[in-house]
Amino acid sequence: MSHSLNDQTREQTPSSPVPLEQSLQLGESERQIGYWIQDEVHFGHPLTPLFASFQVPALTVGTHRAFATLSMPILEFRARLVDGYFYQWAVEAPDAEARGQRQRRLMAEEIIPSHPERFRRVVQEELLPLYADLERRARGLTTRDDALAALETIGAAYDLVWQRHFELVLPLMAARGALGDLLKRLTGRDDPAVLNAIFAGVLTKTLETDRELRRLAESAPPEVAQALASPQADWLARLEDTSAGRDFLTRLAAFLAEYGHRAAHSHEFVEPTWVEDPTQPLALIRTYLRQPFAFDAHVSHLLAERQAALATLRDAMPDTPERAAFERLYQQVLPFWGVDEDHHFFIDAMLPAKARPVVLKVGAVLVAADVLADAEDVCFLYRDEAEGLLRAPADRRALVAARRADWRRQQKTVPTSYFGVRPDKDDPLQVMVFGEPDRPLPIAAADGLKGQPASAGVYRGRVRVLRDPAEFGTLQPGEVLVCRTTTPPWTPLFSIAGAIVTDAGGVLSHAATVAREYRLPAVVGARIATQVLSDGQLVTVNGSTGTVTLDGA
């Protein structure tokens, strides 16, 4: 997964004399010394230039700081672009062995025991105030000087928040590994499903969002169902036509104020959020009205399963000091087991959602200066270009049009899975999160596909291939959802689908984690499922073996 640091590949910053359009790209020399994986789990779409200007440097800056704090044997994740797609390389620290030894002590003695309070403090005292500041800047941004200061604020926010991202997420992964090691020594079992079972039913912000959207659908009067039966373009107008519809829109607005940070792609500025485009949650509500789901009863069932699994596990453990260590660690981890999903809510979704209004105001300033035709066009400038144009305006309409057209072309391409030198040994954590991006493409045999078993169970049903959130409304109850990957905006579909199959990801990917909470059979990392499966095909998904069998017409 990692290689030694080469100073020639140090990250360029926005203040570098090398233009960002050049420095953010993966050069040929870097391809020869690093192992660059296309992160299709988080960035399965081509990035616009402005978003890449913040996200690509922030991953390196944030991981460098976080990994030093946590004493990780990895120096940093270095990020680059290839034809708009996001690639990263885990650079090994020069003192990796010594850092690894310190890390184990830090995690066990300091970080894990205090992590629940650490997570709460970061969210309440750093992230939410930062987002409130971005909202204030968006309201007051009118001049070019305001816009320059706002871009500086967004840059600092991305560096800080992505540092916190890894400081919050990595302790859970370390704790999961430590618990797994203890279980193996105590019971002889090396099965991730055991750990998943004894943490079932933890209510994350992802599941909380789904629950509240379900409750909103359950409260909908008949007038809402009637309005949503009309063409989508008429939904809001039809709802405004009746007092019941207007009351429902008021309750929808309250839901969106709390949970509406989702967009088609979590990592972007160019995508409208649910707050801006309520037809996205309305499409899900329309489907929910056709297929009720007892969410609270489901969670209660998960909690009962957790207690039963925990009792069975305890019965199988010998009464040794290691059992006491396991119990102590389990109680420490339980309060922050959901951090992997919660960070999606407070970081992956909320940061770009709060930055987008600021970005659009910057775009409006450039429109007023005759630089751009539309405020959203600013997304197709690199940060250094936008800053230069705020200081010395010049028409860039033609450049933006060409880049937008190229971005649309990139959306139709399938990126190369990796570049560079494969390490001698696979990193187990990388495989669990990202899958095996360098595994040879599976041959689609006449009888099916092979991926990683992510959520146990067997399900037989018809395929529905979804390539974009705009297609959410086409998923019918009980169909097998087939997609490249899932992010939190996709989770409302999990109570509709019968099973999940993804091209990307491993057993700790978002799709796998949420599928287990919904008790949906899931196969992840099948690589070419969206290419070889088609709508209406009858398949059997075996989430225990990681196979998808074609059952004919």
C-alpha positions in Angstrom: 0.0 0.0 0.0 2.8 2.4 0.8 6.3 3.4 -0.3 9.1 5.6 1.2 8.8 9.3 0.9 10.4 11.0 -2.1 10.8 14.7 -1.6 10.3 15.4 -5.3 6.6 14.5 -4.9 5.9 17.1 -2.1 2.4 18.6 -2.4 2.0 21.9 -4.2 0.0 24.5 -2.3 -2.4 27.1 -3.8 0.4 29.7 -3.3 2.9 27.7 -5.4 4.1 29.4 -8.6 3.1 26.2 -10.4 -0.6 26.5 -11.5 -3.0 24.2 -9.8 -4.3 22.9 -13.1 -0.8 21.4 -13.5 0.3 20.6 -9.9 -2.9 18.6 -9.1 -2.4 16.2 -12.0 -0.6 12.8 -11.5 2.7 13.2 -13.4 4.6 10.3 -15.0 7.5 10.4 -12.5 5.0 10.1 -9.6 3.4 7.1 -11.3 6.7 5.3 -11.2 7.4 5.6 -7.5 3.9 5.4 -5.9 0.9 3.1 -5.8 -2.0 5.3 -6.8 -5.5 3.9 -6.3 -8.6 5.5 -7.8 -10.9 6.0 -4.8 -14.2 5.1 -6.4 -15.7 4.4 -3.0 -15.7 8.1 -2.1 -14.9 9.9 -5.4 -16.4 7.7 -8.0 -17.1 10.7 -10.2 -14.9 13.3 -11.9 -14.2 16.4 -9.8 -14.8 19.9 -11.0 -11.6 22.1 -10.9 -12.6 24.3 -8.0 -13.6 21.4 -5.7 -10.5 19.6 -6.6 -8.5 22.7 -5.7 -9.6 22.3 -2.1 -10.1 18.5 -1.7 -6.9 17.3 -3.3 -4.5 19.4 -1.2 -6.7 19.0 1.9 -6.4 15.2 1.8 -2.6 15.4 2.0 -2.5 18.3 4.5 -5.2 16.7 6.7 -3.7 13.2 6.7 -0.2 14.5 7.3 -1.4 16.3 10.5 -3.7 13.5 11.6 -1.2 10.7 11.1 1.4 12.6 13.1 -1.1 13.1 15.9 -2.1 9.4 15.9 1.5 8.2 15.3 0.4 6.3 12.2 3.1 4.4 10.3 1.8 6.2 7.2 3.2 9.7 6.6 0.2 10.9 4.5 -2.2 10.1 1.8 -1.0 12.0 -1.3 -3.7 12.8 -3.8 -3.7 13.6 -7.5 -6.1 13.8 -10.5 -6.1 11.8 -13.7 -8.7 13.0 -16.3 -10.8 14.5 -13.4 -10.7 11.4 -11.2 -9.3 11.3 -7.7 -6.3 9.0 -7.0 -4.4 8.6 -3.7 -1.1 7.0 -2.6 -0.4 6.1 1.0 3.2 7.3 1.6 5.0 5.3 4.3 6.7 7.3 7.1 10.5 7.1 7.3 10.2 6.0 10.9 7.2 3.7 10.3 8.1 1.0 12.7 8.7 3.3 15.7 5.5 5.3 14.9 3.5 2.0 14.7 4.7 1.0 18.2 3.7 4.5 19.6 0.4 4.3 17.8 -0.6 1.0 19.6 0.2 2.5 23.0 -1.6 5.8 22.2 -4.7 4.1 20.9 -5.0 1.8 23.9 -4.1 4.2 26.7 -5.3 7.6 25.5 -7.2 7.9 22.3 -9.8 5.1 22.4 -10.9 5.6 26.0 -11.6 9.3 25.5 -12.9 9.1 21.9 -16.6 9.5 22.5 -16.0 12.8 24.2 -13.5 13.8 21.6 -16.0 13.2 18.8 -18.7 15.3 20.6 -16.3 18.1 21.3 -15.0 18.3 17.7 -18.5 18.4 16.3 -19.9 20.9 18.8 -16.9 23.2 19.3 -15.2 23.1 15.9 -17.3 21.8 13.0 -20.7 23.4 13.7 -19.2 26.8 14.6 -17.1 26.6 11.4 -20.2 25.9 9.3 -22.1 28.7 11.0 -19.2 31.0 10.0 -19.4 29.8 6.3 -23.2 30.6 6.4 -22.5 34.1 7.7 -19.9 34.7 5.0 -22.3 33.6 2.3 -24.9 36.1 3.5 -22.5 39.0 3.6 -20.4 38.3 0.5 -20.8 41.1 -2.0 -17.3 42.4 -3.0 -14.2 40.9 -4.7 -12.3 41.4 -1.5 -15.1 39.4 0.4 -14.8 36.7 -2.2 -11.0 36.4 -1.9 -11.3 36.1 1.9 -14.1 33.5 1.5 -11.9 31.3 -0.7 -9.1 31.5 1.9 -11.6 30.5 4.6 -12.8 27.5 2.6 -9.2 26.4 2.1 -8.4 26.6 5.8 -11.7 24.8 6.6 -10.9 21.9 4.2 -7.4 21.4 5.7 -8.8 21.4 9.3 -11.9 19.3 8.7 -10.0 16.6 6.8 -7.5 16.5 9.6 -10.3 15.9 12.0 -11.9 13.4 9.6 -9.0 11.0 10.0 -8.5 11.7 13.7 -12.1 10.7 14.3 -12.3 7.7 11.9 -9.0 5.9 12.4 -9.5 5.2 16.1 -12.6 3.2 15.3 -10.7 1.2 12.7 -7.9 0.6 15.3 -10.4 -0.5 17.9 -12.1 -2.8 15.4 -8.8 -4.5 14.7 -8.0 -4.8 18.4 -11.4 -6.3 19.2 -10.9 -8.7 16.3 -7.5 -9.8 17.6 -9.0 -10.5 21.1 -11.9 -12.4 19.6 -9.5 -14.6 17.6 -7.4 -15.4 20.7 -10.5 -16.0 22.9 -12.6 -18.0 20.5 -10.4 -19.0 17.6 -12.8 -17.2 15.2 -11.6 -14.7 12.7 -15.0 -13.5 11.3 -15.9 -9.8 10.9 -19.6 -10.9 11.0 -19.1 -11.6 14.8 -18.1 -8.0 15.5 -20.9 -6.7 13.3 -23.5 -8.7 15.2 -22.5 -7.4 18.6 -22.7 -3.8 17.5 -26.0 -4.1 15.5 -28.6 -1.4 16.0 -26.3 1.5 16.7 -28.4 4.5 15.5 -26.1 6.6 13.3 -26.9 9.9 11.7 -27.3 8.1 8.4 -30.0 5.8 9.8 -31.5 8.7 11.8 -31.9 10.6 8.5 -33.6 7.6 6.9 -35.9 7.2 9.9 -37.0 10.8 9.9 -37.7 10.7 6.2 -39.8 7.6 6.7 -41.7 9.3 9.5 -42.4 12.3 7.3 -43.8 9.9 4.6 -45.9 8.2 7.2 -47.4 11.5 8.2 -48.3 12.5 4.6 -52.1 13.0 4.0 -53.8 11.7 0.9 -53.3 15.1 -0.9 -49.5 14.5 -0.8 -49.8 11.1 -2.5 -52.0 12.7 -5.1 -49.6 15.5 -5.8 -46.7 13.1 -6.1 -48.6 11.0 -8.6 -48.3 13.9 -11.0 -45.2 14.6 -13.2 -42.1 15.5 -11.1 -42.0 19.0 -12.5 -45.5 19.7 -11.0 -44.9 18.3 -7.5 -44.1 21.6 -5.7 -46.9 23.5 -7.4 -49.4 20.7 -6.7 -48.4 20.6 -3.0 -48.7 24.4 -2.8 -52.3 24.2 -4.1 -53.7 22.6 -0.9 -53.5 23.5 2.7 -52.5 19.9 3.5 -49.8 20.1 0.9 -48.5 23.4 2.2 -48.4 22.0 5.8 -46.4 19.1 4.5 -43.9 21.3 2.8 -43.4 23.2 6.0 -42.6 19.9 7.8 -40.4 18.9 4.9 -38.5 22.2 5.2 -37.9 21.5 8.9 -36.6 18.1 8.0 -34.3 19.6 5.4 -32.9 22.2 7.8 -31.6 19.3 9.9 -30.9 16.6 7.4 -30.8 18.2 4.0 -27.1 18.4 3.4 -27.1 15.5 1.0 -26.4 15.9 -2.7 -26.1 13.6 -5.7 -22.4 13.3 -4.9 -21.3 14.1 -1.4 -17.9 15.5 -2.5 -18.6 18.4 -4.9 -19.6 22.1 -5.0 -21.5 21.8 -8.3 -24.3 19.5 -7.0 -27.4 21.1 -5.5 -28.3 19.8 -2.0 -31.7 18.5 -0.9 -32.4 21.9 0.6 -32.0 23.5 -2.8 -33.8 20.7 -4.7 -36.5 19.1 -2.5 -37.7 16.9 -5.4 -34.9 14.5 -4.4 -36.3 13.6 -1.0 -39.9 13.9 -2.4 -39.0 11.2 -5.0 -38.0 8.9 -2.1 -41.2 9.8 -0.1 -43.3 8.9 -3.1 -41.7 5.4 -3.1 -42.0 5.1 0.6 -45.8 5.7 0.3 -45.9 2.6 -1.9 -43.8 0.5 0.5 -44.1 1.0 4.2 -41.2 0.0 6.4 -41.5 -0.4 10.2 -38.2 1.4 11.0 -38.5 1.5 14.8 -39.5 -2.1 15.0 -36.6 -3.0 12.7 -34.1 -1.2 15.1 -35.7 -2.9 18.1 -35.2 -6.3 16.4 -31.5 -5.4 15.7 -31.0 -4.5 19.4 -32.5 -7.8 20.4 -30.2 -9.6 18.0 -27.2 -7.7 19.4 -27.9 -8.9 22.9 -28.4 -12.5 21.8 -25.2 -12.4 19.8 -23.3 -10.9 22.8 -24.6 -13.5 25.2 -23.6 -16.3 22.8 -20.2 -14.8 22.4 -19.6 -14.4 26.1 -20.7 -18.0 26.7 -18.0 -19.1 24.3 -15.2 -17.1 26.0 -12.9 -18.6 28.7 -12.7 -16.6 31.9 -9.3 -15.1 31.4 -7.7 -11.6 31.6 -8.1 -11.3 27.9 -11.9 -11.7 28.3 -11.8 -8.8 30.8 -9.8 -6.8 28.3 -12.4 -7.6 25.6 -15.3 -6.5 27.8 -13.5 -3.3 28.7 -12.7 -2.4 25.1 -16.2 -3.3 23.9 -17.7 -0.9 26.4 -15.3 1.8 25.3 -16.0 1.4 21.6 -19.8 1.0 21.8 -20.5 4.7 22.2 -18.6 5.6 19.1 -19.2 2.6 16.9 -21.3 4.8 14.6 -18.6 7.3 14.0 -17.9 5.9 10.6 -21.4 6.8 9.4 -21.7 10.0 11.5 -18.6 11.5 10.0 -20.3 11.2 6.6 -23.0 13.4 8.0 -20.9 16.0 9.8 -17.9 16.1 7.3 -18.4 14.5 3.9 -21.8 15.9 3.3 -22.0 19.0 5.5 -18.7 20.6 4.6 -19.3 20.9 0.8 -23.0 21.7 1.5 -22.0 24.7 3.7 -19.2 25.8 1.4 -21.5 25.7 -1.8 -23.5 28.8 -1.0 -20.2 30.7 -0.4 -18.8 29.3 -3.7 -21.9 30.5 -5.6 -21.6 34.0 -4.1 -18.0 34.1 -5.3 -19.4 33.0 -8.7 -22.0 35.8 -8.6 -19.2 38.4 -7.9 -17.3 37.1 -11.0 -20.6 37.3 -13.0 -20.9 40.9 -11.9 -17.3 41.5 -13.1 -18.1 40.1 -16.6 -15.8 37.1 -16.0 -18.5 34.4 -16.0 -22.0 33.9 -17.5 -23.4 32.0 -14.5 -22.5 31.9 -10.8 -22.1 28.1 -10.9 -19.5 28.4 -13.7 -17.0 29.3 -10.9 -16.8 25.5 -10.2 -14.9 25.2 -13.5 -12.1 27.5 -12.4 -9.2 26.3 -10.3 -8.8 28.2 -7.0 -5.7 30.1 -8.1 -7.5 31.1 -11.4 -10.5 32.4 -9.4 -8.3 34.4 -7.1 -6.5 35.9 -10.0 -9.7 36.9 -11.7 -11.0 38.5 -8.5 -7.9 40.7 -8.5 -7.9 41.4 -12.3 -11.2 40.4 -14.0 -11.1 39.0 -17.5 -13.6 37.1 -19.6 -13.4 33.4 -19.1 -16.7 32.2 -20.5 -15.1 30.3 -23.4 -12.7 28.5 -21.0 -15.5 27.5 -18.7 -17.6 26.2 -21.5 -14.8 24.0 -22.7 -14.1 22.7 -19.2 -17.8 21.9 -18.6 -17.9 20.0 -21.8 -14.8 18.0 -20.8 -16.3 17.3 -17.4 -19.4 15.8 -19.1 -17.1 13.7 -21.2 -15.3 12.5 -18.1 -18.6 11.4 -16.6 -19.0 8.8 -19.4 -15.5 7.3 -18.9 -14.4 4.4 -16.7 -11.2 5.4 -14.9 -8.2 3.1 -14.6 -8.3 1.4 -11.2 -4.7 2.2 -10.3 -1.3 3.4 -11.5 2.2 2.7 -10.3 4.1 0.1 -8.4 2.1 -2.5 -6.5 3.5 -3.2 -3.0 4.6 -6.7 -2.1 1.9 -7.1 0.5 -1.7 -6.0 0.5 -2.8 -3.7 3.3 -5.8 -5.5 5.0 -7.5 -2.2 5.9 -7.2 -0.9 2.4 -8.9 -4.1 1.1 -11.7 -3.8 3.7 -12.5 -0.2 2.8 -11.7 0.0 -1.0 -11.8 -3.6 -2.0 -9.1 -4.9 -4.4 -8.7 -2.2 -7.1 -5.7 -4.0 -8.6 -7.4 -7.4 -8.7 -7.7 -8.6 -12.3 -11.2 -7.9 -13.7 -13.4 -10.9 -13.2 -14.6 -12.6 -16.3 -18.4 -12.5 -16.4 -19.1 -16.1 -16.7 -22.4 -17.3 -18.0 -23.6 -18.1 -14.5 -22.6 -15.0 -12.5 -20.1 -12.7 -10.8 -17.8 -12.8 -7.8 -17.2 -10.0 -5.3 -16.7 -9.7 -1.5 -19.3 -11.0 0.9 -20.5 -7.9 2.7 -23.8 -8.7 4.3 -25.0 -12.2 4.9 -28.1 -13.8 3.3 -29.5 -15.0 0.0 -32.0 -13.1 -2.1 -33.4 -13.8 -5.6 -34.9 -10.8 -7.5 -34.8 -8.6 -10.6 -31.9 -6.2 -11.3 -32.2 -2.5 -11.3 -29.0 -0.7 -12.3 -28.7 2.9 -11.0 -25.9 5.1 -12.2 -27.1 8.4 -10.7 -29.3 9.6 -7.9 -31.6 11.1 -10.5 -32.7 7.5 -11.2 -33.6 6.8 -7.5 -37.3 6.9 -8.4 -37.0 4.0 -10.8 -36.1 1.5 -8.1 -39.1 -0.8 -7.4 -39.7 -2.5 -4.1 -37.8 -5.7 -3.8 -35.5 -5.2 -6.8 -31.7 -5.9 -6.5 -29.9 -2.5 -6.5 -26.8 -2.6 -8.7 -24.6 0.5 -8.7 -20.9 1.5 -8.7 -20.9 2.4 -5.0 -23.2 4.1 -2.5 -22.8 7.2 -0.3 -25.2 8.5 2.3 -27.7 10.0 -0.2 -28.3 6.4 -1.4 -29.3 4.9 2.0 -33.0 5.7 1.8 -33.0 3.0 -1.0 -31.9 0.3 1.4 -35.4 -0.1 2.9 -36.7 -0.5 -0.6 -34.2 -2.9 -2.3 -34.1 -6.6 -1.8 -30.3 -6.9 -2.1 -27.3 -4.7 -3.0 -24.5 -5.3 -5.5 -21.7 -2.8 -6.1 -18.7 -2.5 -8.4 -16.5 -0.9 -5.7 -15.7 -1.2 -2.0 -14.8 -3.7 0.6 -16.5 -5.0 3.8 -16.0 -1.7 5.6 -17.4 0.4 2.7 -20.5 2.5 3.2 -22.6 0.1 1.1 -21.5 -2.9 3.2 -22.0 -1.1 6.6 -25.5 0.1 5.9 -26.6 -3.1 4.2 -25.8 -5.0 7.4 -27.9 -2.6 9.4 -30.9 -3.2 7.0 -30.2 -6.9 7.0 -29.9 -6.8 3.2 -27.8 -9.5 1.4 -24.9 -7.5 -0.2 -22.0 -8.2 -2.5 -19.4 -5.4 -2.9 -16.4 -5.0 -5.1 -17.8 -7.0 -8.0 -16.0 -4.6 -10.3 -18.1 -5.0 -13.5 -21.6 -5.6 -12.1 -23.0 -2.3 -13.6 -21.5 -3.3 -17.0 -22.7 -6.9 -17.3 -26.0 -6.8 -15.4 -29.1 -5.2 -16.9 -32.5 -4.1 -15.7 -34.9 -6.9 -15.3 -32.4 -9.8 -15.1 -33.2 -12.4 -12.5 -30.3 -13.0 -10.2 -29.5 -14.6 -6.8 -27.4 -12.5 -4.5 -25.5 -14.5 -1.9 -24.1 -12.1 0.6 -22.4 -14.9 2.6 -20.2 -16.1 -0.3 -19.9 -12.9 -2.3 -21.5 -14.4 -5.5 -24.2 -13.1 -7.9 -25.7 -15.9 -9.9 -27.6 -15.3 -13.2 -30.9 -17.1 -13.1 -32.1 -16.6 -16.7 -35.1 -14.6 -17.8 
